[in-house]
Amino acid sequence: MGVEGHEAPWLAPGDMTEVTPNMVFSNEPGVYRPGRDGYRTINTMLVHADHVEIPSRFQADHPIDQRVIAL
């Protein structure tokens, strides 16, 4: 990870950076309802030679009814 909040390389169309072992990325998908609320999660992804590791397993290990506080 870099020193800024968001910086290249990006995992996005148009970024031609080759992904190589030992790189670290964040994946920050979100859903927002303008003027009301929103939800965003952040997954750190560690690149290895033969796979990508997502160290946080909270979402995978907990059903959504255990993660949602209120609707």
mmCIF file of the N, C-alpha and C atoms, coordinates in Angstrom:
data_MODEL
# 
_entry.id   MODEL 
# 
loop_
_atom_site.group_PDB 
_atom_site.id 
_atom_site.type_symbol 
_atom_site.label_atom_id 
_atom_site.label_alt_id 
_atom_site.label_comp_id 
_atom_site.label_asym_id 
_atom_site.label_entity_id 
_atom_site.label_seq_id 
_atom_site.pdbx_PDB_ins_code 
_atom_site.Cartn_x 
_atom_site.Cartn_y 
_atom_site.Cartn_z 
_atom_site.occupancy 
_atom_site.B_iso_or_equiv 
_atom_site.pdbx_formal_charge 
_atom_site.auth_seq_id 
_atom_site.auth_comp_id 
_atom_site.auth_asym_id 
_atom_site.auth_atom_id 
_atom_site.pdbx_PDB_model_num 
ATOM 1   N N  . MET A 1 1  ? 0.847   -1.174  0.000   1.00 0.00 ? 1  MET A N  1 
ATOM 2   C CA . MET A 1 1  ? 0.000   0.000   0.000   1.00 0.00 ? 1  MET A CA 1 
ATOM 3   C C  . MET A 1 1  ? 0.884   1.225   0.000   1.00 0.00 ? 1  MET A C  1 
ATOM 4   N N  . GLY A 1 2  ? 0.355   2.268   -0.573  1.00 0.00 ? 2  GLY A N  1 
ATOM 5   C CA . GLY A 1 2  ? 1.131   3.488   -0.704  1.00 0.00 ? 2  GLY A CA 1 
ATOM 6   C C  . GLY A 1 2  ? 0.982   4.409   0.489   1.00 0.00 ? 2  GLY A C  1 
ATOM 7   N N  . VAL A 1 3  ? 1.264   5.665   0.241   1.00 0.00 ? 3  VAL A N  1 
ATOM 8   C CA . VAL A 1 3  ? 1.223   6.657   1.309   1.00 0.00 ? 3  VAL A CA 1 
ATOM 9   C C  . VAL A 1 3  ? 0.018   7.587   1.196   1.00 0.00 ? 3  VAL A C  1 
ATOM 10  N N  . GLU A 1 4  ? -0.729  7.499   0.116   1.00 0.00 ? 4  GLU A N  1 
ATOM 11  C CA . GLU A 1 4  ? -1.915  8.324   -0.092  1.00 0.00 ? 4  GLU A CA 1 
ATOM 12  C C  . GLU A 1 4  ? -3.171  7.496   0.160   1.00 0.00 ? 4  GLU A C  1 
ATOM 13  N N  . GLY A 1 5  ? -4.296  8.187   0.292   1.00 0.00 ? 5  GLY A N  1 
ATOM 14  C CA . GLY A 1 5  ? -5.565  7.482   0.491   1.00 0.00 ? 5  GLY A CA 1 
ATOM 15  C C  . GLY A 1 5  ? -5.913  6.586   -0.684  1.00 0.00 ? 5  GLY A C  1 
ATOM 16  N N  . HIS A 1 6  ? -5.744  7.086   -1.888  1.00 0.00 ? 6  HIS A N  1 
ATOM 17  C CA . HIS A 1 6  ? -5.977  6.316   -3.108  1.00 0.00 ? 6  HIS A CA 1 
ATOM 18  C C  . HIS A 1 6  ? -4.899  6.704   -4.107  1.00 0.00 ? 6  HIS A C  1 
ATOM 19  N N  . GLU A 1 7  ? -4.243  5.724   -4.669  1.00 0.00 ? 7  GLU A N  1 
ATOM 20  C CA . GLU A 1 7  ? -3.192  5.995   -5.646  1.00 0.00 ? 7  GLU A CA 1 
ATOM 21  C C  . GLU A 1 7  ? -3.031  4.791   -6.563  1.00 0.00 ? 7  GLU A C  1 
ATOM 22  N N  . ALA A 1 8  ? -2.458  5.046   -7.728  1.00 0.00 ? 8  ALA A N  1 
ATOM 23  C CA . ALA A 1 8  ? -2.218  3.987   -8.704  1.00 0.00 ? 8  ALA A CA 1 
ATOM 24  C C  . ALA A 1 8  ? -1.215  2.982   -8.146  1.00 0.00 ? 8  ALA A C  1 
ATOM 25  N N  . PRO A 1 9  ? -1.225  1.750   -8.649  1.00 0.00 ? 9  PRO A N  1 
ATOM 26  C CA . PRO A 1 9  ? -2.020  1.282   -9.783  1.00 0.00 ? 9  PRO A CA 1 
ATOM 27  C C  . PRO A 1 9  ? -3.457  0.955   -9.374  1.00 0.00 ? 9  PRO A C  1 
ATOM 28  N N  . TRP A 1 10 ? -4.335  0.978   -10.362 1.00 0.00 ? 10 TRP A N  1 
ATOM 29  C CA . TRP A 1 10 ? -5.752  0.712   -10.135 1.00 0.00 ? 10 TRP A CA 1 
ATOM 30  C C  . TRP A 1 10 ? -6.119  -0.641  -10.717 1.00 0.00 ? 10 TRP A C  1 
ATOM 31  N N  . LEU A 1 11 ? -7.035  -1.322  -10.115 1.00 0.00 ? 11 LEU A N  1 
ATOM 32  C CA . LEU A 1 11 ? -7.613  -2.539  -10.700 1.00 0.00 ? 11 LEU A CA 1 
ATOM 33  C C  . LEU A 1 11 ? -8.856  -2.082  -11.471 1.00 0.00 ? 11 LEU A C  1 
ATOM 34  N N  . ALA A 1 12 ? -8.604  -1.448  -12.604 1.00 0.00 ? 12 ALA A N  1 
ATOM 35  C CA . ALA A 1 12 ? -9.684  -0.841  -13.369 1.00 0.00 ? 12 ALA A CA 1 
ATOM 36  C C  . ALA A 1 12 ? -9.327  -0.857  -14.855 1.00 0.00 ? 12 ALA A C  1 
ATOM 37  N N  . PRO A 1 13 ? -10.342 -0.828  -15.699 1.00 0.00 ? 13 PRO A N  1 
ATOM 38  C CA . PRO A 1 13 ? -10.078 -0.758  -17.137 1.00 0.00 ? 13 PRO A CA 1 
ATOM 39  C C  . PRO A 1 13 ? -9.184  0.440   -17.457 1.00 0.00 ? 13 PRO A C  1 
ATOM 40  N N  . GLY A 1 14 ? -8.201  0.198   -18.309 1.00 0.00 ? 14 GLY A N  1 
ATOM 41  C CA . GLY A 1 14 ? -7.313  1.272   -18.727 1.00 0.00 ? 14 GLY A CA 1 
ATOM 42  C C  . GLY A 1 14 ? -5.981  1.309   -17.997 1.00 0.00 ? 14 GLY A C  1 
ATOM 43  N N  . ASP A 1 15 ? -5.891  0.716   -16.819 1.00 0.00 ? 15 ASP A N  1 
ATOM 44  C CA . ASP A 1 15 ? -4.614  0.669   -16.110 1.00 0.00 ? 15 ASP A CA 1 
ATOM 45  C C  . ASP A 1 15 ? -3.856  -0.552  -16.612 1.00 0.00 ? 15 ASP A C  1 
ATOM 46  N N  . MET A 1 16 ? -2.744  -0.312  -17.226 1.00 0.00 ? 16 MET A N  1 
ATOM 47  C CA . MET A 1 16 ? -1.977  -1.397  -17.848 1.00 0.00 ? 16 MET A CA 1 
ATOM 48  C C  . MET A 1 16 ? -0.887  -1.958  -16.933 1.00 0.00 ? 16 MET A C  1 
ATOM 49  N N  . THR A 1 17 ? -0.886  -1.592  -15.652 1.00 0.00 ? 17 THR A N  1 
ATOM 50  C CA . THR A 1 17 ? 0.111   -2.086  -14.716 1.00 0.00 ? 17 THR A CA 1 
ATOM 51  C C  . THR A 1 17 ? -0.005  -3.597  -14.572 1.00 0.00 ? 17 THR A C  1 
ATOM 52  N N  . GLU A 1 18 ? 1.108   -4.303  -14.708 1.00 0.00 ? 18 GLU A N  1 
ATOM 53  C CA . GLU A 1 18 ? 1.111   -5.754  -14.529 1.00 0.00 ? 18 GLU A CA 1 
ATOM 54  C C  . GLU A 1 18 ? 1.032   -6.072  -13.034 1.00 0.00 ? 18 GLU A C  1 
ATOM 55  N N  . VAL A 1 19 ? 0.094   -6.927  -12.670 1.00 0.00 ? 19 VAL A N  1 
ATOM 56  C CA . VAL A 1 19 ? -0.040  -7.345  -11.272 1.00 0.00 ? 19 VAL A CA 1 
ATOM 57  C C  . VAL A 1 19 ? 1.016   -8.414  -11.005 1.00 0.00 ? 19 VAL A C  1 
ATOM 58  N N  . THR A 1 20 ? 1.826   -8.201  -9.979  1.00 0.00 ? 20 THR A N  1 
ATOM 59  C CA . THR A 1 20 ? 2.913   -9.122  -9.661  1.00 0.00 ? 20 THR A CA 1 
ATOM 60  C C  . THR A 1 20 ? 2.873   -9.509  -8.180  1.00 0.00 ? 20 THR A C  1 
ATOM 61  N N  . PRO A 1 21 ? 3.520   -10.628 -7.825  1.00 0.00 ? 21 PRO A N  1 
ATOM 62  C CA . PRO A 1 21 ? 3.553   -11.040 -6.423  1.00 0.00 ? 21 PRO A CA 1 
ATOM 63  C C  . PRO A 1 21 ? 4.061   -9.932  -5.512  1.00 0.00 ? 21 PRO A C  1 
ATOM 64  N N  . ASN A 1 22 ? 3.527   -9.917  -4.301  1.00 0.00 ? 22 ASN A N  1 
ATOM 65  C CA . ASN A 1 22 ? 3.856   -8.972  -3.232  1.00 0.00 ? 22 ASN A CA 1 
ATOM 66  C C  . ASN A 1 22 ? 3.172   -7.617  -3.368  1.00 0.00 ? 22 ASN A C  1 
ATOM 67  N N  . MET A 1 23 ? 2.329   -7.434  -4.396  1.00 0.00 ? 23 MET A N  1 
ATOM 68  C CA . MET A 1 23 ? 1.540   -6.212  -4.468  1.00 0.00 ? 23 MET A CA 1 
ATOM 69  C C  . MET A 1 23 ? 0.372   -6.330  -3.491  1.00 0.00 ? 23 MET A C  1 
ATOM 70  N N  . VAL A 1 24 ? -0.110  -5.195  -3.020  1.00 0.00 ? 24 VAL A N  1 
ATOM 71  C CA . VAL A 1 24 ? -1.251  -5.136  -2.115  1.00 0.00 ? 24 VAL A CA 1 
ATOM 72  C C  . VAL A 1 24 ? -2.266  -4.162  -2.704  1.00 0.00 ? 24 VAL A C  1 
ATOM 73  N N  . PHE A 1 25 ? -3.517  -4.583  -2.769  1.00 0.00 ? 25 PHE A N  1 
ATOM 74  C CA . PHE A 1 25 ? -4.582  -3.732  -3.285  1.00 0.00 ? 25 PHE A CA 1 
ATOM 75  C C  . PHE A 1 25 ? -5.715  -3.683  -2.281  1.00 0.00 ? 25 PHE A C  1 
ATOM 76  N N  . SER A 1 26 ? -6.532  -2.646  -2.413  1.00 0.00 ? 26 SER A N  1 
ATOM 77  C CA . SER A 1 26 ? -7.776  -2.634  -1.652  1.00 0.00 ? 26 SER A CA 1 
ATOM 78  C C  . SER A 1 26 ? -8.925  -2.640  -2.649  1.00 0.00 ? 26 SER A C  1 
ATOM 79  N N  . ASN A 1 27 ? -9.990  -3.313  -2.281  1.00 0.00 ? 27 ASN A N  1 
ATOM 80  C CA . ASN A 1 27 ? -11.216 -3.404  -3.065  1.00 0.00 ? 27 ASN A CA 1 
ATOM 81  C C  . ASN A 1 27 ? -12.290 -2.789  -2.183  1.00 0.00 ? 27 ASN A C  1 
ATOM 82  N N  . GLU A 1 28 ? -12.909 -1.695  -2.642  1.00 0.00 ? 28 GLU A N  1 
ATOM 83  C CA . GLU A 1 28 ? -13.821 -0.936  -1.788  1.00 0.00 ? 28 GLU A CA 1 
ATOM 84  C C  . GLU A 1 28 ? -15.195 -0.753  -2.432  1.00 0.00 ? 28 GLU A C  1 
ATOM 85  N N  . PRO A 1 29 ? -15.927 -1.850  -2.630  1.00 0.00 ? 29 PRO A N  1 
ATOM 86  C CA . PRO A 1 29 ? -17.260 -1.702  -3.234  1.00 0.00 ? 29 PRO A CA 1 
ATOM 87  C C  . PRO A 1 29 ? -18.224 -1.005  -2.282  1.00 0.00 ? 29 PRO A C  1 
ATOM 88  N N  . GLY A 1 30 ? -19.152 -0.245  -2.851  1.00 0.00 ? 30 GLY A N  1 
ATOM 89  C CA . GLY A 1 30 ? -20.122 0.458   -2.018  1.00 0.00 ? 30 GLY A CA 1 
ATOM 90  C C  . GLY A 1 30 ? -21.467 0.587   -2.696  1.00 0.00 ? 30 GLY A C  1 
ATOM 91  N N  . VAL A 1 31 ? -22.479 0.784   -1.905  1.00 0.00 ? 31 VAL A N  1 
ATOM 92  C CA . VAL A 1 31 ? -23.834 1.049   -2.369  1.00 0.00 ? 31 VAL A CA 1 
ATOM 93  C C  . VAL A 1 31 ? -24.306 2.287   -1.616  1.00 0.00 ? 31 VAL A C  1 
ATOM 94  N N  . TYR A 1 32 ? -24.812 3.277   -2.339  1.00 0.00 ? 32 TYR A N  1 
ATOM 95  C CA . TYR A 1 32 ? -25.200 4.537   -1.713  1.00 0.00 ? 32 TYR A CA 1 
ATOM 96  C C  . TYR A 1 32 ? -26.598 4.940   -2.149  1.00 0.00 ? 32 TYR A C  1 
ATOM 97  N N  . ARG A 1 33 ? -27.365 5.465   -1.202  1.00 0.00 ? 33 ARG A N  1 
ATOM 98  C CA . ARG A 1 33 ? -28.679 6.041   -1.498  1.00 0.00 ? 33 ARG A CA 1 
ATOM 99  C C  . ARG A 1 33 ? -28.554 7.539   -1.245  1.00 0.00 ? 33 ARG A C  1 
ATOM 100 N N  . PRO A 1 34 ? -28.487 8.340   -2.327  1.00 0.00 ? 34 PRO A N  1 
ATOM 101 C CA . PRO A 1 34 ? -28.237 9.777   -2.197  1.00 0.00 ? 34 PRO A CA 1 
ATOM 102 C C  . PRO A 1 34 ? -29.181 10.452  -1.191  1.00 0.00 ? 34 PRO A C  1 
ATOM 103 N N  . GLY A 1 35 ? -28.572 11.241  -0.319  1.00 0.00 ? 35 GLY A N  1 
ATOM 104 C CA . GLY A 1 35 ? -29.332 11.966  0.672   1.00 0.00 ? 35 GLY A CA 1 
ATOM 105 C C  . GLY A 1 35 ? -29.863 11.130  1.815   1.00 0.00 ? 35 GLY A C  1 
ATOM 106 N N  . ARG A 1 36 ? -29.528 9.828   1.784   1.00 0.00 ? 36 ARG A N  1 
ATOM 107 C CA . ARG A 1 36 ? -30.071 8.955   2.829   1.00 0.00 ? 36 ARG A CA 1 
ATOM 108 C C  . ARG A 1 36 ? -28.986 8.227   3.604   1.00 0.00 ? 36 ARG A C  1 
ATOM 109 N N  . ASP A 1 37 ? -28.280 7.333   2.935   1.00 0.00 ? 37 ASP A N  1 
ATOM 110 C CA . ASP A 1 37 ? -27.243 6.563   3.613   1.00 0.00 ? 37 ASP A CA 1 
ATOM 111 C C  . ASP A 1 37 ? -26.407 5.805   2.597   1.00 0.00 ? 37 ASP A C  1 
ATOM 112 N N  . GLY A 1 38 ? -25.546 4.973   3.080   1.00 0.00 ? 38 GLY A N  1 
ATOM 113 C CA . GLY A 1 38 ? -24.725 4.167   2.189   1.00 0.00 ? 38 GLY A CA 1 
ATOM 114 C C  . GLY A 1 38 ? -23.969 3.109   2.967   1.00 0.00 ? 38 GLY A C  1 
ATOM 115 N N  . TYR A 1 39 ? -23.356 2.222   2.204   1.00 0.00 ? 39 TYR A N  1 
ATOM 116 C CA . TYR A 1 39 ? -22.583 1.134   2.801   1.00 0.00 ? 39 TYR A CA 1 
ATOM 117 C C  . TYR A 1 39 ? -21.370 0.906   1.919   1.00 0.00 ? 39 TYR A C  1 
ATOM 118 N N  . ARG A 1 40 ? -20.217 0.790   2.530   1.00 0.00 ? 40 ARG A N  1 
ATOM 119 C CA . ARG A 1 40 ? -19.011 0.441   1.794   1.00 0.00 ? 40 ARG A CA 1 
ATOM 120 C C  . ARG A 1 40 ? -18.202 -0.514  2.645   1.00 0.00 ? 40 ARG A C  1 
ATOM 121 N N  . THR A 1 41 ? -17.626 -1.497  2.004   1.00 0.00 ? 41 THR A N  1 
ATOM 122 C CA . THR A 1 41 ? -16.742 -2.425  2.691   1.00 0.00 ? 41 THR A CA 1 
ATOM 123 C C  . THR A 1 41 ? -15.360 -2.319  2.053   1.00 0.00 ? 41 THR A C  1 
ATOM 124 N N  . ILE A 1 42 ? -14.362 -2.658  2.790   1.00 0.00 ? 42 ILE A N  1 
ATOM 125 C CA . ILE A 1 42 ? -12.995 -2.597  2.277   1.00 0.00 ? 42 ILE A CA 1 
ATOM 126 C C  . ILE A 1 42 ? -12.341 -3.958  2.468   1.00 0.00 ? 42 ILE A C  1 
ATOM 127 N N  . ASN A 1 43 ? -11.885 -4.528  1.374   1.00 0.00 ? 43 ASN A N  1 
ATOM 128 C CA . ASN A 1 43 ? -11.157 -5.789  1.411   1.00 0.00 ? 43 ASN A CA 1 
ATOM 129 C C  . ASN A 1 43 ? -9.725  -5.536  0.986   1.00 0.00 ? 43 ASN A C  1 
ATOM 130 N N  . THR A 1 44 ? -8.759  -5.941  1.798   1.00 0.00 ? 44 THR A N  1 
ATOM 131 C CA . THR A 1 44 ? -7.358  -5.885  1.409   1.00 0.00 ? 44 THR A CA 1 
ATOM 132 C C  . THR A 1 44 ? -7.039  -7.165  0.657   1.00 0.00 ? 44 THR A C  1 
ATOM 133 N N  . MET A 1 45 ? -6.329  -7.043  -0.451  1.00 0.00 ? 45 MET A N  1 
ATOM 134 C CA . MET A 1 45 ? -5.972  -8.204  -1.264  1.00 0.00 ? 45 MET A CA 1 
ATOM 135 C C  . MET A 1 45 ? -4.461  -8.273  -1.393  1.00 0.00 ? 45 MET A C  1 
ATOM 136 N N  . LEU A 1 46 ? -3.881  -9.411  -1.021  1.00 0.00 ? 46 LEU A N  1 
ATOM 137 C CA . LEU A 1 46 ? -2.439  -9.638  -1.098  1.00 0.00 ? 46 LEU A CA 1 
ATOM 138 C C  . LEU A 1 46 ? -2.164  -10.549 -2.288  1.00 0.00 ? 46 LEU A C  1 
ATOM 139 N N  . VAL A 1 47 ? -1.313  -10.112 -3.185  1.00 0.00 ? 47 VAL A N  1 
ATOM 140 C CA . VAL A 1 47 ? -1.012  -10.886 -4.394  1.00 0.00 ? 47 VAL A CA 1 
ATOM 141 C C  . VAL A 1 47 ? 0.157   -11.823 -4.121  1.00 0.00 ? 47 VAL A C  1 
ATOM 142 N N  . HIS A 1 48 ? -0.050  -13.114 -4.361  1.00 0.00 ? 48 HIS A N  1 
ATOM 143 C CA . HIS A 1 48 ? 0.999   -14.132 -4.259  1.00 0.00 ? 48 HIS A CA 1 
ATOM 144 C C  . HIS A 1 48 ? 1.302   -14.646 -5.664  1.00 0.00 ? 48 HIS A C  1 
ATOM 145 N N  . ALA A 1 49 ? 2.297   -15.463 -5.801  1.00 0.00 ? 49 ALA A N  1 
ATOM 146 C CA . ALA A 1 49 ? 2.686   -15.972 -7.122  1.00 0.00 ? 49 ALA A CA 1 
ATOM 147 C C  . ALA A 1 49 ? 1.581   -16.780 -7.788  1.00 0.00 ? 49 ALA A C  1 
ATOM 148 N N  . ASP A 1 50 ? 0.778   -17.494 -6.995  1.00 0.00 ? 50 ASP A N  1 
ATOM 149 C CA . ASP A 1 50 ? -0.217  -18.384 -7.591  1.00 0.00 ? 50 ASP A CA 1 
ATOM 150 C C  . ASP A 1 50 ? -1.656  -18.124 -7.143  1.00 0.00 ? 50 ASP A C  1 
ATOM 151 N N  . HIS A 1 51 ? -1.886  -17.091 -6.338  1.00 0.00 ? 51 HIS A N  1 
ATOM 152 C CA . HIS A 1 51 ? -3.243  -16.768 -5.902  1.00 0.00 ? 51 HIS A CA 1 
ATOM 153 C C  . HIS A 1 51 ? -3.288  -15.389 -5.253  1.00 0.00 ? 51 HIS A C  1 
ATOM 154 N N  . VAL A 1 52 ? -4.507  -14.932 -5.017  1.00 0.00 ? 52 VAL A N  1 
ATOM 155 C CA . VAL A 1 52 ? -4.714  -13.681 -4.297  1.00 0.00 ? 52 VAL A CA 1 
ATOM 156 C C  . VAL A 1 52 ? -5.360  -14.023 -2.964  1.00 0.00 ? 52 VAL A C  1 
ATOM 157 N N  . GLU A 1 53 ? -4.814  -13.485 -1.901  1.00 0.00 ? 53 GLU A N  1 
ATOM 158 C CA . GLU A 1 53 ? -5.319  -13.745 -0.553  1.00 0.00 ? 53 GLU A CA 1 
ATOM 159 C C  . GLU A 1 53 ? -6.125  -12.535 -0.071  1.00 0.00 ? 53 GLU A C  1 
ATOM 160 N N  . ILE A 1 54 ? -7.296  -12.803 0.507   1.00 0.00 ? 54 ILE A N  1 
ATOM 161 C CA . ILE A 1 54 ? -8.082  -11.764 1.163   1.00 0.00 ? 54 ILE A CA 1 
ATOM 162 C C  . ILE A 1 54 ? -8.049  -12.106 2.644   1.00 0.00 ? 54 ILE A C  1 
ATOM 163 N N  . PRO A 1 55 ? -7.171  -11.432 3.426   1.00 0.00 ? 55 PRO A N  1 
ATOM 164 C CA . PRO A 1 55 ? -6.962  -11.835 4.812   1.00 0.00 ? 55 PRO A CA 1 
ATOM 165 C C  . PRO A 1 55 ? -8.205  -11.731 5.698   1.00 0.00 ? 55 PRO A C  1 
ATOM 166 N N  . SER A 1 56 ? -9.041  -10.733 5.466   1.00 0.00 ? 56 SER A N  1 
ATOM 167 C CA . SER A 1 56 ? -10.249 -10.606 6.287   1.00 0.00 ? 56 SER A CA 1 
ATOM 168 C C  . SER A 1 56 ? -11.325 -11.550 5.769   1.00 0.00 ? 56 SER A C  1 
ATOM 169 N N  . ARG A 1 57 ? -11.764 -12.444 6.598   1.00 0.00 ? 57 ARG A N  1 
ATOM 170 C CA . ARG A 1 57 ? -12.791 -13.414 6.203   1.00 0.00 ? 57 ARG A CA 1 
ATOM 171 C C  . ARG A 1 57 ? -14.126 -13.096 6.871   1.00 0.00 ? 57 ARG A C  1 
ATOM 172 N N  . PHE A 1 58 ? -14.259 -11.896 7.446   1.00 0.00 ? 58 PHE A N  1 
ATOM 173 C CA . PHE A 1 58 ? -15.474 -11.552 8.183   1.00 0.00 ? 58 PHE A CA 1 
ATOM 174 C C  . PHE A 1 58 ? -16.730 -11.735 7.339   1.00 0.00 ? 58 PHE A C  1 
ATOM 175 N N  . GLN A 1 59 ? -16.748 -11.177 6.145   1.00 0.00 ? 59 GLN A N  1 
ATOM 176 C CA . GLN A 1 59 ? -17.948 -11.282 5.318   1.00 0.00 ? 59 GLN A CA 1 
ATOM 177 C C  . GLN A 1 59 ? -18.207 -12.718 4.879   1.00 0.00 ? 59 GLN A C  1 
ATOM 178 N N  . ALA A 1 60 ? -17.162 -13.425 4.551   1.00 0.00 ? 60 ALA A N  1 
ATOM 179 C CA . ALA A 1 60 ? -17.338 -14.807 4.111   1.00 0.00 ? 60 ALA A CA 1 
ATOM 180 C C  . ALA A 1 60 ? -17.771 -15.720 5.253   1.00 0.00 ? 60 ALA A C  1 
ATOM 181 N N  . ASP A 1 61 ? -17.362 -15.397 6.465   1.00 0.00 ? 61 ASP A N  1 
ATOM 182 C CA . ASP A 1 61 ? -17.623 -16.265 7.614   1.00 0.00 ? 61 ASP A CA 1 
ATOM 183 C C  . ASP A 1 61 ? -18.869 -15.899 8.412   1.00 0.00 ? 61 ASP A C  1 
ATOM 184 N N  . HIS A 1 62 ? -19.510 -14.757 8.085   1.00 0.00 ? 62 HIS A N  1 
ATOM 185 C CA . HIS A 1 62 ? -20.691 -14.318 8.838   1.00 0.00 ? 62 HIS A CA 1 
ATOM 186 C C  . HIS A 1 62 ? -21.846 -14.036 7.883   1.00 0.00 ? 62 HIS A C  1 
ATOM 187 N N  . PRO A 1 63 ? -22.985 -14.701 8.054   1.00 0.00 ? 63 PRO A N  1 
ATOM 188 C CA . PRO A 1 63 ? -24.144 -14.424 7.196   1.00 0.00 ? 63 PRO A CA 1 
ATOM 189 C C  . PRO A 1 63 ? -24.580 -12.973 7.325   1.00 0.00 ? 63 PRO A C  1 
ATOM 190 N N  . ILE A 1 64 ? -25.241 -12.463 6.287   1.00 0.00 ? 64 ILE A N  1 
ATOM 191 C CA . ILE A 1 64 ? -25.603 -11.050 6.259   1.00 0.00 ? 64 ILE A CA 1 
ATOM 192 C C  . ILE A 1 64 ? -26.462 -10.639 7.457   1.00 0.00 ? 64 ILE A C  1 
ATOM 193 N N  . ASP A 1 65 ? -27.307 -11.518 7.974   1.00 0.00 ? 65 ASP A N  1 
ATOM 194 C CA . ASP A 1 65 ? -28.147 -11.133 9.113   1.00 0.00 ? 65 ASP A CA 1 
ATOM 195 C C  . ASP A 1 65 ? -27.321 -10.902 10.375  1.00 0.00 ? 65 ASP A C  1 
ATOM 196 N N  . GLN A 1 66 ? -26.086 -11.385 10.417  1.00 0.00 ? 66 GLN A N  1 
ATOM 197 C CA . GLN A 1 66 ? -25.209 -11.114 11.545  1.00 0.00 ? 66 GLN A CA 1 
ATOM 198 C C  . GLN A 1 66 ? -24.355 -9.865  11.317  1.00 0.00 ? 66 GLN A C  1 
ATOM 199 N N  . ARG A 1 67 ? -24.356 -9.348  10.079  1.00 0.00 ? 67 ARG A N  1 
ATOM 200 C CA . ARG A 1 67 ? -23.542 -8.175  9.749   1.00 0.00 ? 67 ARG A CA 1 
ATOM 201 C C  . ARG A 1 67 ? -24.349 -6.880  9.703   1.00 0.00 ? 67 ARG A C  1 
ATOM 202 N N  . VAL A 1 68 ? -25.638 -6.969  9.419   1.00 0.00 ? 68 VAL A N  1 
ATOM 203 C CA . VAL A 1 68 ? -26.460 -5.782  9.279   1.00 0.00 ? 68 VAL A CA 1 
ATOM 204 C C  . VAL A 1 68 ? -26.970 -5.343  10.644  1.00 0.00 ? 68 VAL A C  1 
ATOM 205 N N  . ILE A 1 69 ? -26.728 -4.088  10.988  1.00 0.00 ? 69 ILE A N  1 
ATOM 206 C CA . ILE A 1 69 ? -27.175 -3.563  12.284  1.00 0.00 ? 69 ILE A CA 1 
ATOM 207 C C  . ILE A 1 69 ? -28.634 -3.125  12.190  1.00 0.00 ? 69 ILE A C  1 
ATOM 208 N N  . ALA A 1 70 ? -28.969 -2.384  11.143  1.00 0.00 ? 70 ALA A N  1 
ATOM 209 C CA . ALA A 1 70 ? -30.358 -1.902  10.962  1.00 0.00 ? 70 ALA A CA 1 
ATOM 210 C C  . ALA A 1 70 ? -30.566 -1.545  9.504   1.00 0.00 ? 70 ALA A C  1 
ATOM 211 N N  . LEU A 1 71 ? -31.794 -1.606  9.071   1.00 0.00 ? 71 LEU A N  1 
ATOM 212 C CA . LEU A 1 71 ? -32.152 -1.192  7.706   1.00 0.00 ? 71 LEU A CA 1 
ATOM 213 C C  . LEU A 1 71 ? -32.987 0.057   7.764   1.00 0.00 ? 71 LEU A C  1 
# 
